[in-house]
Amino acid sequence: MLRRRRTVEAYDHLIGAAARISASPDLEGLRLKFVWTLADAIRGTTKWATEYTAEPRLKEAQLRAGKAAMERLYDHPMVAADSPDAPEKGIRGPAGRALKWTDKALAYYAKV
């Protein structure tokens, strides 16, 4: 389910899951591969909602909530410990790219 192309309606659910998981000291006991897949799903959805469109398909409030959740996930100690020799291959890779796409979308709303 997380690997299929998602619609914008799934974004709030994905961000809610990331926020809940990142609030847990042990990532709710989930495998790091699952957390990586979730971060990549958020990256894909954010990219799809931002790329090749004049106006982002996500609302500003959604993007701000997503940015807060992804920053919390990115800064989580267990995420930081995932692939310390090559952080871009660990969870920080898709989480960081999701943050970049979120910033691009938020830049649109800053202009408006």
Backbone atoms as SQL, in Angstrom:
CREATE TABLE atoms (id INTEGER PRIMARY KEY, chain TEXT, resi INTEGER, resn TEXT, atom TEXT, x REAL, y REAL, z REAL);
INSERT INTO atoms VALUES
  (1, 'A', 1, 'MET', 'N', 0.811, -1.191, 0.000),
  (2, 'A', 1, 'MET', 'CA', 0.000, 0.000, 0.000),
  (3, 'A', 1, 'MET', 'C', 0.863, 1.268, 0.000),
  (4, 'A', 2, 'LEU', 'N', 1.956, 1.287, 0.754),
  (5, 'A', 2, 'LEU', 'CA', 2.794, 2.482, 0.819),
  (6, 'A', 2, 'LEU', 'C', 3.586, 2.698, -0.459),
  (7, 'A', 3, 'ARG', 'N', 3.736, 1.679, -1.271),
  (8, 'A', 3, 'ARG', 'CA', 4.580, 1.808, -2.466),
  (9, 'A', 3, 'ARG', 'C', 3.801, 2.208, -3.704),
  (10, 'A', 4, 'ARG', 'N', 2.486, 2.236, -3.621),
  (11, 'A', 4, 'ARG', 'CA', 1.684, 2.665, -4.757),
  (12, 'A', 4, 'ARG', 'C', 1.688, 4.178, -4.852),
  (13, 'A', 5, 'ARG', 'N', 1.380, 4.685, -6.018),
  (14, 'A', 5, 'ARG', 'CA', 1.247, 6.137, -6.158),
  (15, 'A', 5, 'ARG', 'C', 0.057, 6.574, -5.323),
  (16, 'A', 6, 'ARG', 'N', 0.317, 7.542, -4.499),
  (17, 'A', 6, 'ARG', 'CA', -0.710, 7.989, -3.588),
  (18, 'A', 6, 'ARG', 'C', -1.377, 9.255, -4.088),
  (19, 'A', 7, 'THR', 'N', -2.557, 9.476, -3.593),
  (20, 'A', 7, 'THR', 'CA', -3.237, 10.719, -3.889),
  (21, 'A', 7, 'THR', 'C', -3.021, 11.657, -2.711),
  (22, 'A', 8, 'VAL', 'N', -3.399, 12.878, -2.883),
  (23, 'A', 8, 'VAL', 'CA', -3.204, 13.882, -1.847),
  (24, 'A', 8, 'VAL', 'C', -3.998, 13.534, -0.588),
  (25, 'A', 9, 'GLU', 'N', -5.091, 12.829, -0.746),
  (26, 'A', 9, 'GLU', 'CA', -5.929, 12.479, 0.404),
  (27, 'A', 9, 'GLU', 'C', -5.180, 11.596, 1.408),
  (28, 'A', 10, 'ALA', 'N', -4.221, 10.846, 0.967),
  (29, 'A', 10, 'ALA', 'CA', -3.462, 9.966, 1.859),
  (30, 'A', 10, 'ALA', 'C', -2.388, 10.722, 2.640),
  (31, 'A', 11, 'TYR', 'N', -2.071, 11.934, 2.227),
  (32, 'A', 11, 'TYR', 'CA', -0.972, 12.689, 2.837),
  (33, 'A', 11, 'TYR', 'C', -1.174, 12.884, 4.337),
  (34, 'A', 12, 'ASP', 'N', -2.358, 13.276, 4.743),
  (35, 'A', 12, 'ASP', 'CA', -2.608, 13.524, 6.166),
  (36, 'A', 12, 'ASP', 'C', -2.418, 12.258, 6.996),
  (37, 'A', 13, 'HIS', 'N', -2.816, 11.119, 6.448),
  (38, 'A', 13, 'HIS', 'CA', -2.638, 9.849, 7.159),
  (39, 'A', 13, 'HIS', 'C', -1.161, 9.472, 7.270),
  (40, 'A', 14, 'LEU', 'N', -0.419, 9.687, 6.196),
  (41, 'A', 14, 'LEU', 'CA', 1.014, 9.389, 6.216),
  (42, 'A', 14, 'LEU', 'C', 1.743, 10.285, 7.213),
  (43, 'A', 15, 'ILE', 'N', 1.407, 11.555, 7.210),
  (44, 'A', 15, 'ILE', 'CA', 2.045, 12.502, 8.132),
  (45, 'A', 15, 'ILE', 'C', 1.645, 12.191, 9.570),
  (46, 'A', 16, 'GLY', 'N', 0.396, 11.820, 9.776),
  (47, 'A', 16, 'GLY', 'CA', -0.045, 11.448, 11.118),
  (48, 'A', 16, 'GLY', 'C', 0.725, 10.254, 11.648),
  (49, 'A', 17, 'ALA', 'N', 0.953, 9.279, 10.790),
  (50, 'A', 17, 'ALA', 'CA', 1.730, 8.100, 11.197),
  (51, 'A', 17, 'ALA', 'C', 3.175, 8.489, 11.502),
  (52, 'A', 18, 'ALA', 'N', 3.764, 9.327, 10.676),
  (53, 'A', 18, 'ALA', 'CA', 5.148, 9.752, 10.911),
  (54, 'A', 18, 'ALA', 'C', 5.264, 10.552, 12.210),
  (55, 'A', 19, 'ALA', 'N', 4.295, 11.400, 12.478),
  (56, 'A', 19, 'ALA', 'CA', 4.319, 12.192, 13.713),
  (57, 'A', 19, 'ALA', 'C', 4.200, 11.291, 14.935),
  (58, 'A', 20, 'ARG', 'N', 3.308, 10.321, 14.864),
  (59, 'A', 20, 'ARG', 'CA', 3.118, 9.397, 15.988),
  (60, 'A', 20, 'ARG', 'C', 4.355, 8.539, 16.213),
  (61, 'A', 21, 'ILE', 'N', 4.928, 8.029, 15.144),
  (62, 'A', 21, 'ILE', 'CA', 6.104, 7.163, 15.247),
  (63, 'A', 21, 'ILE', 'C', 7.301, 7.954, 15.759),
  (64, 'A', 22, 'SER', 'N', 7.493, 9.172, 15.265),
  (65, 'A', 22, 'SER', 'CA', 8.658, 9.960, 15.675),
  (66, 'A', 22, 'SER', 'C', 8.544, 10.454, 17.116),
  (67, 'A', 23, 'ALA', 'N', 7.347, 10.475, 17.658),
  (68, 'A', 23, 'ALA', 'CA', 7.166, 10.891, 19.055),
  (69, 'A', 23, 'ALA', 'C', 7.548, 9.787, 20.032),
  (70, 'A', 24, 'SER', 'N', 7.656, 8.566, 19.540),
  (71, 'A', 24, 'SER', 'CA', 8.001, 7.425, 20.381),
  (72, 'A', 24, 'SER', 'C', 9.519, 7.302, 20.496),
  (73, 'A', 25, 'PRO', 'N', 10.030, 7.052, 21.708),
  (74, 'A', 25, 'PRO', 'CA', 11.493, 6.947, 21.868),
  (75, 'A', 25, 'PRO', 'C', 12.106, 5.789, 21.086),
  (76, 'A', 26, 'ASP', 'N', 11.328, 4.735, 20.839),
  (77, 'A', 26, 'ASP', 'CA', 11.864, 3.580, 20.114),
  (78, 'A', 26, 'ASP', 'C', 11.182, 3.380, 18.761),
  (79, 'A', 27, 'LEU', 'N', 10.618, 4.464, 18.214),
  (80, 'A', 27, 'LEU', 'CA', 9.891, 4.400, 16.930),
  (81, 'A', 27, 'LEU', 'C', 8.789, 3.342, 16.969),
  (82, 'A', 28, 'GLU', 'N', 8.134, 3.240, 18.115),
  (83, 'A', 28, 'GLU', 'CA', 7.042, 2.287, 18.344),
  (84, 'A', 28, 'GLU', 'C', 7.469, 0.845, 18.103),
  (85, 'A', 29, 'GLY', 'N', 8.743, 0.570, 18.175),
  (86, 'A', 29, 'GLY', 'CA', 9.237, -0.786, 17.985),
  (87, 'A', 29, 'GLY', 'C', 9.185, -1.271, 16.546),
  (88, 'A', 30, 'LEU', 'N', 8.955, -0.365, 15.607),
  (89, 'A', 30, 'LEU', 'CA', 8.859, -0.744, 14.192),
  (90, 'A', 30, 'LEU', 'C', 10.243, -0.968, 13.603),
  (91, 'A', 31, 'ARG', 'N', 10.285, -1.812, 12.585),
  (92, 'A', 31, 'ARG', 'CA', 11.549, -2.041, 11.890),
  (93, 'A', 31, 'ARG', 'C', 11.941, -0.774, 11.136),
  (94, 'A', 32, 'LEU', 'N', 13.243, -0.528, 11.056),
  (95, 'A', 32, 'LEU', 'CA', 13.731, 0.665, 10.376),
  (96, 'A', 32, 'LEU', 'C', 13.352, 0.666, 8.900),
  (97, 'A', 33, 'LYS', 'N', 13.261, -0.497, 8.290),
  (98, 'A', 33, 'LYS', 'CA', 12.861, -0.586, 6.884),
  (99, 'A', 33, 'LYS', 'C', 11.446, -0.047, 6.690),
  (100, 'A', 34, 'PHE', 'N', 10.550, -0.325, 7.658),
  (101, 'A', 34, 'PHE', 'CA', 9.188, 0.200, 7.566),
  (102, 'A', 34, 'PHE', 'C', 9.197, 1.718, 7.675),
  (103, 'A', 35, 'VAL', 'N', 9.978, 2.256, 8.600),
  (104, 'A', 35, 'VAL', 'CA', 10.057, 3.707, 8.773),
  (105, 'A', 35, 'VAL', 'C', 10.665, 4.343, 7.516),
  (106, 'A', 36, 'TRP', 'N', 11.646, 3.694, 6.915),
  (107, 'A', 36, 'TRP', 'CA', 12.231, 4.182, 5.664),
  (108, 'A', 36, 'TRP', 'C', 11.163, 4.214, 4.566),
  (109, 'A', 37, 'THR', 'N', 10.372, 3.150, 4.474),
  (110, 'A', 37, 'THR', 'CA', 9.318, 3.077, 3.463),
  (111, 'A', 37, 'THR', 'C', 8.279, 4.165, 3.681),
  (112, 'A', 38, 'LEU', 'N', 7.931, 4.423, 4.936),
  (113, 'A', 38, 'LEU', 'CA', 6.986, 5.497, 5.243),
  (114, 'A', 38, 'LEU', 'C', 7.558, 6.849, 4.828),
  (115, 'A', 39, 'ALA', 'N', 8.812, 7.105, 5.162),
  (116, 'A', 39, 'ALA', 'CA', 9.447, 8.374, 4.780),
  (117, 'A', 39, 'ALA', 'C', 9.503, 8.513, 3.260),
  (118, 'A', 40, 'ASP', 'N', 9.762, 7.419, 2.561),
  (119, 'A', 40, 'ASP', 'CA', 9.811, 7.462, 1.109),
  (120, 'A', 40, 'ASP', 'C', 8.423, 7.687, 0.511),
  (121, 'A', 41, 'ALA', 'N', 7.401, 7.142, 1.139),
  (122, 'A', 41, 'ALA', 'CA', 6.026, 7.372, 0.678),
  (123, 'A', 41, 'ALA', 'C', 5.659, 8.850, 0.838),
  (124, 'A', 42, 'ILE', 'N', 6.077, 9.448, 1.931),
  (125, 'A', 42, 'ILE', 'CA', 5.811, 10.875, 2.146),
  (126, 'A', 42, 'ILE', 'C', 6.577, 11.703, 1.124),
  (127, 'A', 43, 'ARG', 'N', 7.828, 11.325, 0.863),
  (128, 'A', 43, 'ARG', 'CA', 8.612, 12.020, -0.162),
  (129, 'A', 43, 'ARG', 'C', 7.931, 11.935, -1.525),
  (130, 'A', 44, 'GLY', 'N', 7.482, 10.743, -1.886),
  (131, 'A', 44, 'GLY', 'CA', 6.838, 10.560, -3.182),
  (132, 'A', 44, 'GLY', 'C', 5.549, 11.347, -3.311),
  (133, 'A', 45, 'THR', 'N', 4.761, 11.351, -2.257),
  (134, 'A', 45, 'THR', 'CA', 3.503, 12.085, -2.283),
  (135, 'A', 45, 'THR', 'C', 3.755, 13.590, -2.352),
  (136, 'A', 46, 'THR', 'N', 4.721, 14.065, -1.588),
  (137, 'A', 46, 'THR', 'CA', 5.037, 15.496, -1.586),
  (138, 'A', 46, 'THR', 'C', 5.585, 15.921, -2.943),
  (139, 'A', 47, 'LYS', 'N', 6.440, 15.098, -3.515),
  (140, 'A', 47, 'LYS', 'CA', 7.000, 15.410, -4.837),
  (141, 'A', 47, 'LYS', 'C', 5.896, 15.440, -5.887),
  (142, 'A', 48, 'TRP', 'N', 5.028, 14.438, -5.855),
  (143, 'A', 48, 'TRP', 'CA', 3.939, 14.371, -6.826),
  (144, 'A', 48, 'TRP', 'C', 3.025, 15.587, -6.700),
  (145, 'A', 49, 'ALA', 'N', 2.789, 16.037, -5.478),
  (146, 'A', 49, 'ALA', 'CA', 1.887, 17.165, -5.244),
  (147, 'A', 49, 'ALA', 'C', 2.533, 18.504, -5.574),
  (148, 'A', 50, 'THR', 'N', 3.837, 18.528, -5.765),
  (149, 'A', 50, 'THR', 'CA', 4.561, 19.785, -5.973),
  (150, 'A', 50, 'THR', 'C', 5.109, 19.919, -7.390),
  (151, 'A', 51, 'GLU', 'N', 5.629, 18.815, -7.923),
  (152, 'A', 51, 'GLU', 'CA', 6.307, 18.856, -9.209),
  (153, 'A', 51, 'GLU', 'C', 5.309, 18.962, -10.361),
  (154, 'A', 52, 'TYR', 'N', 5.689, 19.678, -11.395),
  (155, 'A', 52, 'TYR', 'CA', 4.911, 19.798, -12.631),
  (156, 'A', 52, 'TYR', 'C', 3.524, 20.387, -12.404),
  (157, 'A', 53, 'THR', 'N', 3.422, 21.301, -11.468),
  (158, 'A', 53, 'THR', 'CA', 2.156, 21.975, -11.246),
  (159, 'A', 53, 'THR', 'C', 2.448, 23.418, -10.839),
  (160, 'A', 54, 'ALA', 'N', 1.627, 24.338, -11.302),
  (161, 'A', 54, 'ALA', 'CA', 1.848, 25.745, -10.970),
  (162, 'A', 54, 'ALA', 'C', 1.562, 26.005, -9.496),
  (163, 'A', 55, 'GLU', 'N', 0.530, 25.367, -8.983),
  (164, 'A', 55, 'GLU', 'CA', 0.159, 25.527, -7.577),
  (165, 'A', 55, 'GLU', 'C', 0.217, 24.156, -6.902),
  (166, 'A', 56, 'PRO', 'N', 0.832, 24.050, -5.734),
  (167, 'A', 56, 'PRO', 'CA', 0.909, 22.747, -5.059),
  (168, 'A', 56, 'PRO', 'C', -0.477, 22.165, -4.794),
  (169, 'A', 57, 'ARG', 'N', -0.569, 20.861, -4.874),
  (170, 'A', 57, 'ARG', 'CA', -1.845, 20.184, -4.642),
  (171, 'A', 57, 'ARG', 'C', -2.149, 20.027, -3.152),
  (172, 'A', 58, 'LEU', 'N', -1.203, 20.387, -2.311),
  (173, 'A', 58, 'LEU', 'CA', -1.389, 20.330, -0.861),
  (174, 'A', 58, 'LEU', 'C', -1.584, 21.743, -0.327),
  (175, 'A', 59, 'LYS', 'N', -2.385, 21.860, 0.709),
  (176, 'A', 59, 'LYS', 'CA', -2.620, 23.159, 1.329),
  (177, 'A', 59, 'LYS', 'C', -1.430, 23.529, 2.214),
  (178, 'A', 60, 'GLU', 'N', -1.308, 24.815, 2.489),
  (179, 'A', 60, 'GLU', 'CA', -0.184, 25.296, 3.291),
  (180, 'A', 60, 'GLU', 'C', -0.184, 24.669, 4.686),
  (181, 'A', 61, 'ALA', 'N', -1.347, 24.520, 5.298),
  (182, 'A', 61, 'ALA', 'CA', -1.425, 23.925, 6.641),
  (183, 'A', 61, 'ALA', 'C', -0.954, 22.473, 6.621),
  (184, 'A', 62, 'GLN', 'N', -1.299, 21.744, 5.565),
  (185, 'A', 62, 'GLN', 'CA', -0.833, 20.357, 5.434),
  (186, 'A', 62, 'GLN', 'C', 0.682, 20.322, 5.319),
  (187, 'A', 63, 'LEU', 'N', 1.231, 21.211, 4.526),
  (188, 'A', 63, 'LEU', 'CA', 2.671, 21.234, 4.327),
  (189, 'A', 63, 'LEU', 'C', 3.410, 21.597, 5.607),
  (190, 'A', 64, 'ARG', 'N', 2.864, 22.527, 6.363),
  (191, 'A', 64, 'ARG', 'CA', 3.507, 22.907, 7.630),
  (192, 'A', 64, 'ARG', 'C', 3.470, 21.747, 8.628),
  (193, 'A', 65, 'ALA', 'N', 2.349, 21.047, 8.689),
  (194, 'A', 65, 'ALA', 'CA', 2.256, 19.871, 9.571),
  (195, 'A', 65, 'ALA', 'C', 3.220, 18.787, 9.105),
  (196, 'A', 66, 'GLY', 'N', 3.313, 18.606, 7.798),
  (197, 'A', 66, 'GLY', 'CA', 4.232, 17.622, 7.253),
  (198, 'A', 66, 'GLY', 'C', 5.678, 17.968, 7.532),
  (199, 'A', 67, 'LYS', 'N', 6.010, 19.239, 7.424),
  (200, 'A', 67, 'LYS', 'CA', 7.382, 19.659, 7.692),
  (201, 'A', 67, 'LYS', 'C', 7.744, 19.414, 9.149),
  (202, 'A', 68, 'ALA', 'N', 6.840, 19.730, 10.053),
  (203, 'A', 68, 'ALA', 'CA', 7.103, 19.523, 11.480),
  (204, 'A', 68, 'ALA', 'C', 7.300, 18.036, 11.789),
  (205, 'A', 69, 'ALA', 'N', 6.458, 17.189, 11.221),
  (206, 'A', 69, 'ALA', 'CA', 6.565, 15.747, 11.466),
  (207, 'A', 69, 'ALA', 'C', 7.850, 15.176, 10.875),
  (208, 'A', 70, 'MET', 'N', 8.214, 15.620, 9.670),
  (209, 'A', 70, 'MET', 'CA', 9.411, 15.087, 9.033),
  (210, 'A', 70, 'MET', 'C', 10.685, 15.605, 9.711),
  (211, 'A', 71, 'GLU', 'N', 10.665, 16.825, 10.207),
  (212, 'A', 71, 'GLU', 'CA', 11.823, 17.320, 10.952),
  (213, 'A', 71, 'GLU', 'C', 12.009, 16.533, 12.242),
  (214, 'A', 72, 'ARG', 'N', 10.898, 16.224, 12.912),
  (215, 'A', 72, 'ARG', 'CA', 10.973, 15.431, 14.143),
  (216, 'A', 72, 'ARG', 'C', 11.495, 14.023, 13.839),
  (217, 'A', 73, 'LEU', 'N', 11.045, 13.445, 12.726),
  (218, 'A', 73, 'LEU', 'CA', 11.527, 12.121, 12.335),
  (219, 'A', 73, 'LEU', 'C', 13.004, 12.190, 11.951),
  (220, 'A', 74, 'TYR', 'N', 13.387, 13.194, 11.198),
  (221, 'A', 74, 'TYR', 'CA', 14.774, 13.356, 10.747),
  (222, 'A', 74, 'TYR', 'C', 15.730, 13.485, 11.929),
  (223, 'A', 75, 'ASP', 'N', 15.291, 14.181, 12.979),
  (224, 'A', 75, 'ASP', 'CA', 16.135, 14.425, 14.150),
  (225, 'A', 75, 'ASP', 'C', 16.058, 13.329, 15.206),
  (226, 'A', 76, 'HIS', 'N', 15.245, 12.308, 14.993),
  (227, 'A', 76, 'HIS', 'CA', 15.092, 11.230, 15.981),
  (228, 'A', 76, 'HIS', 'C', 16.429, 10.486, 16.141),
  (229, 'A', 77, 'PRO', 'N', 16.835, 10.168, 17.381),
  (230, 'A', 77, 'PRO', 'CA', 18.124, 9.497, 17.601),
  (231, 'A', 77, 'PRO', 'C', 18.265, 8.153, 16.887),
  (232, 'A', 78, 'MET', 'N', 17.193, 7.374, 16.815),
  (233, 'A', 78, 'MET', 'CA', 17.293, 6.083, 16.117),
  (234, 'A', 78, 'MET', 'C', 17.435, 6.269, 14.609),
  (235, 'A', 79, 'VAL', 'N', 16.814, 7.307, 14.080),
  (236, 'A', 79, 'VAL', 'CA', 16.946, 7.609, 12.652),
  (237, 'A', 79, 'VAL', 'C', 18.369, 8.078, 12.364),
  (238, 'A', 80, 'ALA', 'N', 18.911, 8.887, 13.272),
  (239, 'A', 80, 'ALA', 'CA', 20.286, 9.361, 13.098),
  (240, 'A', 80, 'ALA', 'C', 21.281, 8.204, 13.146),
  (241, 'A', 81, 'ALA', 'N', 20.963, 7.175, 13.916),
  (242, 'A', 81, 'ALA', 'CA', 21.856, 6.021, 14.037),
  (243, 'A', 81, 'ALA', 'C', 21.720, 5.050, 12.870),
  (244, 'A', 82, 'ASP', 'N', 20.683, 5.211, 12.053),
  (245, 'A', 82, 'ASP', 'CA', 20.488, 4.336, 10.895),
  (246, 'A', 82, 'ASP', 'C', 21.476, 4.726, 9.808),
  (247, 'A', 83, 'SER', 'N', 22.346, 3.806, 9.432),
  (248, 'A', 83, 'SER', 'CA', 23.377, 4.033, 8.412),
  (249, 'A', 83, 'SER', 'C', 24.221, 5.272, 8.706),
  (250, 'A', 84, 'PRO', 'N', 24.916, 5.292, 9.849),
  (251, 'A', 84, 'PRO', 'CA', 25.707, 6.482, 10.187),
  (252, 'A', 84, 'PRO', 'C', 26.842, 6.761, 9.210),
  (253, 'A', 85, 'ASP', 'N', 27.338, 5.737, 8.527),
  (254, 'A', 85, 'ASP', 'CA', 28.420, 5.941, 7.562),
  (255, 'A', 85, 'ASP', 'C', 27.916, 6.534, 6.248),
  (256, 'A', 86, 'ALA', 'N', 26.641, 6.314, 5.922),
  (257, 'A', 86, 'ALA', 'CA', 26.041, 6.865, 4.702),
  (258, 'A', 86, 'ALA', 'C', 24.598, 7.260, 5.011),
  (259, 'A', 87, 'PRO', 'N', 24.396, 8.413, 5.667),
  (260, 'A', 87, 'PRO', 'CA', 23.056, 8.795, 6.116),
  (261, 'A', 87, 'PRO', 'C', 22.020, 8.898, 4.999),
  (262, 'A', 88, 'GLU', 'N', 22.451, 9.228, 3.792),
  (263, 'A', 88, 'GLU', 'CA', 21.502, 9.347, 2.683),
  (264, 'A', 88, 'GLU', 'C', 20.917, 7.998, 2.262),
  (265, 'A', 89, 'LYS', 'N', 21.558, 6.914, 2.660),
  (266, 'A', 89, 'LYS', 'CA', 21.031, 5.593, 2.342),
  (267, 'A', 89, 'LYS', 'C', 20.080, 5.099, 3.417),
  (268, 'A', 90, 'GLY', 'N', 20.104, 5.746, 4.574),
  (269, 'A', 90, 'GLY', 'CA', 19.211, 5.382, 5.660),
  (270, 'A', 90, 'GLY', 'C', 17.918, 6.173, 5.570),
  (271, 'A', 91, 'ILE', 'N', 17.216, 6.255, 6.673),
  (272, 'A', 91, 'ILE', 'CA', 15.930, 6.944, 6.726),
  (273, 'A', 91, 'ILE', 'C', 16.083, 8.433, 6.449),
  (274, 'A', 92, 'ARG', 'N', 17.234, 8.985, 6.797),
  (275, 'A', 92, 'ARG', 'CA', 17.446, 10.416, 6.565),
  (276, 'A', 92, 'ARG', 'C', 17.442, 10.781, 5.085),
  (277, 'A', 93, 'GLY', 'N', 17.699, 9.835, 4.208),
  (278, 'A', 93, 'GLY', 'CA', 17.677, 10.116, 2.773),
  (279, 'A', 93, 'GLY', 'C', 16.298, 10.563, 2.307),
  (280, 'A', 94, 'PRO', 'N', 15.285, 9.672, 2.375),
  (281, 'A', 94, 'PRO', 'CA', 13.963, 10.096, 1.920),
  (282, 'A', 94, 'PRO', 'C', 13.346, 11.175, 2.807),
  (283, 'A', 95, 'ALA', 'N', 13.665, 11.178, 4.101),
  (284, 'A', 95, 'ALA', 'CA', 13.129, 12.216, 4.981),
  (285, 'A', 95, 'ALA', 'C', 13.669, 13.590, 4.574),
  (286, 'A', 96, 'GLY', 'N', 14.947, 13.668, 4.268),
  (287, 'A', 96, 'GLY', 'CA', 15.547, 14.925, 3.836),
  (288, 'A', 96, 'GLY', 'C', 15.006, 15.389, 2.497),
  (289, 'A', 97, 'ARG', 'N', 14.812, 14.455, 1.572),
  (290, 'A', 97, 'ARG', 'CA', 14.252, 14.821, 0.269),
  (291, 'A', 97, 'ARG', 'C', 12.795, 15.267, 0.408),
  (292, 'A', 98, 'ALA', 'N', 12.048, 14.661, 1.327),
  (293, 'A', 98, 'ALA', 'CA', 10.669, 15.107, 1.582),
  (294, 'A', 98, 'ALA', 'C', 10.663, 16.536, 2.112),
  (295, 'A', 99, 'LEU', 'N', 11.622, 16.837, 2.974),
  (296, 'A', 99, 'LEU', 'CA', 11.722, 18.203, 3.499),
  (297, 'A', 99, 'LEU', 'C', 12.062, 19.204, 2.393),
  (298, 'A', 100, 'LYS', 'N', 12.907, 18.815, 1.446),
  (299, 'A', 100, 'LYS', 'CA', 13.252, 19.708, 0.337),
  (300, 'A', 100, 'LYS', 'C', 12.030, 20.002, -0.534),
  (301, 'A', 101, 'TRP', 'N', 11.239, 18.958, -0.834),
  (302, 'A', 101, 'TRP', 'CA', 10.036, 19.164, -1.640),
  (303, 'A', 101, 'TRP', 'C', 9.005, 19.991, -0.882),
  (304, 'A', 102, 'THR', 'N', 8.930, 19.793, 0.425),
  (305, 'A', 102, 'THR', 'CA', 8.008, 20.585, 1.245),
  (306, 'A', 102, 'THR', 'C', 8.422, 22.049, 1.224),
  (307, 'A', 103, 'ASP', 'N', 9.712, 22.315, 1.331),
  (308, 'A', 103, 'ASP', 'CA', 10.190, 23.696, 1.272),
  (309, 'A', 103, 'ASP', 'C', 9.881, 24.341, -0.069),
  (310, 'A', 104, 'LYS', 'N', 10.004, 23.573, -1.171),
  (311, 'A', 104, 'LYS', 'CA', 9.673, 24.112, -2.491),
  (312, 'A', 104, 'LYS', 'C', 8.210, 24.494, -2.564),
  (313, 'A', 105, 'ALA', 'N', 7.345, 23.635, -2.012),
  (314, 'A', 105, 'ALA', 'CA', 5.911, 23.933, -2.029),
  (315, 'A', 105, 'ALA', 'C', 5.583, 25.122, -1.129),
  (316, 'A', 106, 'LEU', 'N', 6.225, 25.196, 0.036),
  (317, 'A', 106, 'LEU', 'CA', 5.983, 26.326, 0.935),
  (318, 'A', 106, 'LEU', 'C', 6.483, 27.644, 0.342),
  (319, 'A', 107, 'ALA', 'N', 7.506, 27.565, -0.497),
  (320, 'A', 107, 'ALA', 'CA', 8.017, 28.775, -1.159),
  (321, 'A', 107, 'ALA', 'C', 6.943, 29.369, -2.070),
  (322, 'A', 108, 'TYR', 'N', 6.114, 28.527, -2.669),
  (323, 'A', 108, 'TYR', 'CA', 5.009, 29.019, -3.489),
  (324, 'A', 108, 'TYR', 'C', 4.059, 29.851, -2.638),
  (325, 'A', 109, 'TYR', 'N', 3.703, 29.337, -1.453),
  (326, 'A', 109, 'TYR', 'CA', 2.765, 30.058, -0.593),
  (327, 'A', 109, 'TYR', 'C', 3.389, 31.320, -0.006),
  (328, 'A', 110, 'ALA', 'N', 4.694, 31.378, 0.108),
  (329, 'A', 110, 'ALA', 'CA', 5.363, 32.586, 0.595),
  (330, 'A', 110, 'ALA', 'C', 5.244, 33.727, -0.414),
  (331, 'A', 111, 'LYS', 'N', 5.199, 33.370, -1.706),
  (332, 'A', 111, 'LYS', 'CA', 5.074, 34.366, -2.761),
  (333, 'A', 111, 'LYS', 'C', 3.665, 34.925, -2.859),
  (334, 'A', 112, 'VAL', 'N', 2.684, 34.081, -2.552),
  (335, 'A', 112, 'VAL', 'CA', 1.285, 34.459, -2.754),
  (336, 'A', 112, 'VAL', 'C', 0.800, 35.382, -1.679);
